[in-house]
Amino acid sequence: MPEVDPASPVPPSNAAAQSSLLDEYFQPKFTVVTVTFNAEKTLERTIQSVAAQTYRNIEHLIVDGLSTDGTLSLIQEYAEENSVHTNPHEIKLIREVDNGLYDAMNKAIDNATGDYLVFLNAGDKFHANDTIERVVNDTLSLDRSDGEQAMWPAVLYGETDLVDDDGNFLRHRRLQAPAQLRWTSFKQGMLVCHQSFYVQTELAQRQHYDLRYRFSGDFDWCIRIMKDAYSQGLRMHNTHMVLTDYLSEGMTTRNRRKSLLERFRIMTRHYGCLTTVCQHLWFVWRAVVLR
């Protein structure tokens, strides 16, 4: 795999492929994080999705836990193809032993150089080839005077579709993103999927994943991110777009009972015991009566 100097400049974007807004205003850099371990069967869909993005100011940071299958070969082929692309994005690989998914994600947070973090794990993909470009244009169009880095939202978020192992559409995610996201919104459950929750890197670097959680650390992390944003008066922007095609059989799905128990503990920590118990009674009633 070609050596990539972390300090090397990002190649200039193709002006013909970008809108006038992107030409005139600050173009944030997005660090797309993909955590892998023996992900040969699902990784190709993800890296092809990143490679196909029309927005070029992208750093793809892959954190691999010393895979023993063909994962590394796929990454090497991806890097070689990217190197001859007309407008290549950056690819960086961290390959070492980790202490699980959230430890690997913390490594990504510490090594990211982009303005925003996007977590896209093996099997997940961007909903469209122009997803990030549309997100940037949408955010810029809110107010032309906001085309400065300091004015950008703390969180950009949207909807998620679920796909099967072959990447085929299954259904829209049942929980929908609220019009205005607040840290209290997750009392209703994880209304925004982790993969459709884009966070300013500077904010994320103050809020690492809590390694006490094995299956629902993303739920806790998102709440803490939103609390931090709220305390600083930073906004969170609903793109009103489907951002991610999410592989439905992830680690949390396979360990659903343990994940739910962790989520109960997390909700109790952030929202209090009484609120959490009452909310779970509502979850049960909703599942049984309203299904």
C-alpha positions in Angstrom: 0.0 0.0 0.0 1.5 3.4 -0.9 2.9 5.5 1.9 0.7 8.5 2.7 2.2 11.4 4.4 -0.4 12.7 7.0 0.8 16.2 6.4 0.5 16.1 2.6 -1.9 18.6 1.1 -5.3 17.5 -0.2 -5.4 17.5 -4.0 -7.5 20.4 -5.3 -11.2 19.6 -6.0 -12.4 19.4 -9.6 -14.1 22.8 -10.0 -16.2 21.5 -12.9 -17.7 18.8 -10.7 -18.6 21.2 -7.8 -21.4 23.8 -7.6 -20.8 27.5 -7.4 -21.3 27.4 -3.7 -18.5 25.0 -3.3 -16.3 27.2 -5.4 -17.0 30.3 -3.4 -17.0 29.1 0.2 -15.2 27.0 2.7 -15.1 23.3 1.7 -14.9 21.2 4.8 -12.8 18.1 4.8 -14.7 14.9 5.8 -12.8 12.1 7.5 -14.7 8.8 6.7 -13.8 6.2 9.2 -14.1 2.5 8.5 -13.2 0.0 11.2 -12.5 -3.5 9.9 -11.6 -7.0 11.1 -11.8 -9.8 8.7 -14.3 -7.8 6.6 -13.4 -9.2 3.2 -17.1 -10.1 2.4 -18.5 -6.7 3.0 -15.7 -4.1 2.7 -15.7 -3.7 -1.0 -19.2 -2.2 -1.1 -18.0 0.4 1.4 -14.8 1.4 -0.2 -16.4 1.7 -3.6 -19.0 4.0 -2.2 -16.3 6.3 -0.7 -14.3 6.2 -4.0 -17.4 7.2 -6.0 -18.1 10.3 -4.0 -18.2 13.4 -6.2 -17.0 15.6 -3.4 -13.2 15.1 -3.3 -12.1 16.7 0.0 -12.3 13.4 1.8 -9.9 11.5 4.0 -10.7 7.8 4.3 -9.2 6.5 7.5 -9.4 2.7 7.8 -8.6 1.1 11.2 -7.9 -2.6 10.8 -7.4 -4.9 13.7 -4.9 -7.2 12.0 -7.3 -9.0 9.7 -6.2 -12.4 8.6 -8.5 -12.8 5.5 -8.4 -10.8 2.3 -9.2 -7.4 3.9 -5.7 -6.0 3.5 -5.6 -7.0 -0.1 -8.8 -5.1 -0.8 -7.5 -2.0 0.9 -4.2 -2.2 -1.1 -6.1 -2.5 -4.4 -8.3 0.4 -3.3 -5.3 2.6 -2.6 -3.7 1.7 -5.9 -6.8 2.6 -7.9 -7.3 5.8 -5.9 -3.7 6.9 -6.7 -4.4 7.1 -10.4 -7.8 8.7 -10.0 -8.2 12.2 -11.6 -9.1 13.7 -8.2 -7.9 11.2 -5.6 -8.9 11.5 -2.0 -6.6 10.6 0.9 -6.5 7.1 2.2 -4.8 6.3 5.5 -4.5 2.9 7.2 -4.0 2.1 10.8 -3.3 -1.6 11.2 -2.7 -2.8 14.8 -4.4 -4.8 17.6 -7.2 -3.0 19.3 -9.5 -3.6 22.3 -12.7 -3.8 20.3 -14.8 -1.7 18.0 -15.0 1.4 20.2 -11.3 1.4 20.9 -10.6 1.3 17.2 -13.0 4.3 16.7 -11.2 6.2 19.4 -8.0 5.7 17.4 -9.7 7.1 14.4 -10.9 10.2 16.3 -7.3 10.8 17.5 -5.9 10.5 14.0 -8.5 12.2 11.9 -7.5 15.4 10.2 -10.9 16.3 8.6 -13.4 18.9 9.8 -16.1 16.3 10.2 -16.1 12.7 11.1 -18.3 10.1 9.3 -18.4 6.5 10.7 -19.1 4.1 7.8 -18.3 0.5 8.7 -17.7 -2.4 6.4 -21.0 -3.2 4.6 -22.4 0.3 5.0 -22.3 2.8 2.2 -23.3 6.3 1.3 -26.8 6.5 -0.1 -25.7 8.1 -3.3 -22.5 9.1 -5.1 -23.1 12.8 -4.4 -24.2 12.4 -0.7 -21.4 14.5 0.8 -21.5 17.1 -1.9 -25.3 17.5 -1.4 -24.8 17.8 2.4 -22.2 20.5 1.9 -24.4 22.4 -0.6 -27.4 22.1 1.7 -25.6 23.5 4.7 -24.1 26.3 2.7 -27.5 27.3 1.3 -28.9 27.9 4.8 -27.2 31.2 4.9 -24.6 32.4 2.5 -22.9 34.3 5.3 -22.2 31.0 7.1 -19.6 29.9 4.6 -16.9 30.0 7.3 -15.5 27.0 9.2 -16.4 28.4 12.7 -20.0 28.9 11.7 -20.7 25.3 10.6 -23.0 23.1 12.6 -21.6 20.9 15.3 -23.6 18.0 13.9 -25.0 17.3 10.4 -27.6 14.5 10.4 -30.2 12.7 8.3 -32.1 9.5 7.6 -30.9 5.9 7.0 -32.1 3.0 4.9 -31.5 -0.7 5.8 -29.9 -3.1 3.3 -29.2 -6.8 3.2 -25.8 -8.6 2.8 -25.9 -8.0 -0.9 -26.6 -4.3 -0.5 -30.3 -4.6 -1.6 -32.8 -2.2 0.0 -34.9 -3.7 2.8 -36.8 -0.8 4.3 -36.5 2.7 5.7 -35.2 2.8 9.2 -38.2 2.8 11.6 -37.0 5.6 13.8 -36.9 8.9 12.0 -34.7 11.9 12.6 -36.5 14.8 14.4 -36.8 18.1 12.7 -34.7 19.6 15.5 -32.3 17.3 17.2 -31.6 17.9 20.9 -29.7 15.8 23.5 -33.0 14.9 25.1 -34.3 13.5 21.7 -32.7 10.1 22.4 -35.1 9.5 25.3 -37.3 8.2 22.4 -34.5 5.8 21.3 -31.6 6.4 18.9 -33.6 8.5 16.4 -30.5 9.1 14.3 -28.4 6.2 13.2 -24.7 6.5 14.1 -23.7 6.4 10.4 -25.9 9.3 9.6 -24.6 11.5 12.4 -21.7 13.6 11.1 -19.8 15.4 13.9 -17.2 18.2 13.9 -13.9 16.5 14.6 -12.9 19.1 17.2 -16.0 18.3 19.2 -15.5 14.5 18.8 -11.9 14.8 20.1 -13.3 16.0 23.4 -15.7 13.1 23.6 -14.2 9.6 23.1 -16.2 6.4 23.2 -16.6 5.0 26.6 -15.0 1.5 26.6 -17.2 0.3 29.4 -19.8 -0.3 26.7 -19.3 -3.1 24.2 -22.5 -2.8 22.1 -24.1 0.6 22.6 -21.2 2.9 23.0 -22.4 4.8 19.9 -25.7 5.6 21.7 -23.9 7.1 24.7 -21.3 8.9 22.5 -24.0 10.6 20.4 -25.8 11.9 23.5 -22.6 13.2 25.0 -21.8 15.0 21.7 -25.2 16.6 21.7 -24.9 17.7 25.3 -21.5 19.3 24.6 -22.9 21.0 21.5 -25.9 22.3 23.5 -23.6 23.6 26.3 -21.7 25.7 23.8 -24.8 26.9 21.9 -23.8 25.1 18.7 -26.5 24.1 16.3 -27.3 20.7 14.8 -28.6 20.6 11.2 -31.1 18.2 9.7 -30.2 17.7 6.1 -33.6 16.0 5.4 -31.7 13.5 3.2 -31.1 9.7 3.4 -27.4 9.7 4.1 -26.6 6.0 4.6 -27.4 2.5 3.5 -26.9 0.6 6.7 -26.1 -3.2 6.8 -28.8 -4.5 9.1 -26.9 -7.4 10.6 -24.3 -5.4 12.6 -22.7 -6.3 15.9 -25.5 -4.5 17.9 -28.2 -6.5 16.0 -26.5 -9.8 16.7 -26.2 -9.0 20.4 -29.6 -7.3 20.8 -30.3 -8.3 24.4 -27.0 -7.1 25.7 -27.3 -4.0 23.6 -30.7 -3.2 25.1 -29.4 -3.7 28.6 -26.5 -1.3 27.9 -28.9 1.3 26.5 -31.0 1.1 29.6 -27.9 1.8 31.7 -26.9 4.7 29.4 -30.4 6.3 29.5 -30.4 6.0 33.3 -27.1 7.8 33.4 -28.2 10.6 31.1 -31.9 11.0 31.8 -32.5 9.5 35.3 -33.9 6.2 36.5 -37.6 7.2 36.7 -37.6 8.7 33.2 -35.9 5.7 31.8 -38.3 3.2 33.4 -41.3 5.2 32.2 -39.9 5.4 28.7 -39.3 1.7 28.5 -42.9 1.0 29.5 -43.8 3.1 26.5 -41.4 1.2 24.3 -43.1 -2.1 25.3 -46.6 -0.7 24.8 -45.6 0.7 21.4 -44.1 -2.6 20.4 -47.1 -4.7 21.5 -50.1 -2.4 20.7 -48.9 -0.3 17.8 -47.0 -2.8 15.8 
